[in-house]
């Protein structure tokens, strides 16, 4: 098993990890010659995150060999990876190699902050089998949701939801298949709501745009702190963001960029009304 590469875009890699750092502590990297897949190991928040992008978006001069069709699966501490990337964001070159030291696997980072100077830093990892990686559940698809709707500007949407955070802990997200979306918070003292209309709906796989239906609606009640953490992904400047509502069960947020997709799955809170 061998893996060696040079990180060609440290700031973008760091930004990608910053979009999930508040949600969990451990990530699994699925490495292959063409693709990098990232899965966030859920902690007490219950949020799951999947991401996939082309290897050449972040890396160059990649060499990877394994008995699992040249795929390697690595579990690492997210904080340790981010510490190395933050402290070396402006380095001329950062190379990464999968090594064994005293029989234990490490990702060894060789950093060149300037000419004729190099620094080595190690991150302890666990190497997973192909079978272990395949046990991870694939993200839900849009066509299995009760309602799929494209969100408004993610930055402004984040700012609005963030203001609700000081007033309560639960937020109801409601949408229908006629371009309408609302967020609502109810407390003993006040009821607040924000409404959007004229939003679009994404085409389903292999089909055209879905038929508009104002009576087809869904509602998901979520922990507002978790929702704000997910909406911090606006820092990635996604070209499209799709919300998929699984009524009373979960809210999925799909981020789409030219060479990247990322999915967050937020579990629904029980309806206490």
PyMOL commands that set and color helices and strands:
alter all, ss='L'
color gray80, all
select helices_A, chain A and resi 10-18+55-58+78-87+130-134+142-144+154-164+224-236
alter helices_A, ss='H'
color red, helices_A
select strands_A, chain A and resi 2-7+26-31+35-41+48-54+59-65+72-77+93-101+104-114+117-128+147-150+170-177+181-186+191-196+213-223+240-246+250-256+260-267
alter strands_A, ss='S'
color yellow, strands_A
deselect
rebuild
show_as cartoon
